[in-house]
Amino acid sequence: MRSETMLFARDVEATSRWYQDFLGVASGHGGDEFEMLMDGDRLLLQLHKLDPSFHDHGVATDAPLGHGVVVFLHVDDPDATYAKAKERGIEVVEDIYDNPEANMRQFTVRDPNGYSIAICRSAWG
């Protein structure tokens, strides 16, 4: 079993550029309605246009984006990624720390659509 995450975005192209710049991922699809963000040959995230007239996958498009959602993205060096977030003026909502309960080093940022993105490295891989 595996999971694939799709986030709704007000502006798919701008959101794609934000993730590409911040995390170094690549566009696997491109366009203003749908994007596939790739880490090498692996799908990391999908972005979907927020528009009630467009296919909505059963999501309430009038609800606030990002509410109640935290996406965890695992990186090799969370400290370097944290420094990059600070350099770019990305909104950091939780500073970097060691989380002993989860055995992770992590921090959390807010993406352009309000989603909480936890950047972490776990001891278990």
C-alpha positions, 0 to 999 in steps of 0.5 A: 500500500502507498499514499499519494497526497493532493493539495488544492491550490489557488494558483497551481503554477505559483505554488509549484514554483514555491515547492520547486524553489524551496525543496528542489523538486521538479515539475512532472506535469505543469499547467494551471490546473494540475501539477505533479511535483517529482523528487527524481522519479518519485511523485512527492505531491500533486497540486490541483486547481481550487475551482468549484466549476473544475473537478473537485474530488468531493472536497468542499472548495469553499472551506479554508485551505490547509485547515486540519492538515499537516503534510510531513516531508522527509528530507536528508538535512532538515537543518539546511532546509530550515536555513533555506526557509529562513533565507527565503522568508518562508513563514515558519510556524514551528522552529526546528527541534528534536521531537523525542516522541517521534524520534525526528528532527523537524520544523513546520512551515506554511505553504502559499495556500495555508497548508502546514508542511512539516519538514523532518528527518527521522531516525528510522528512515 
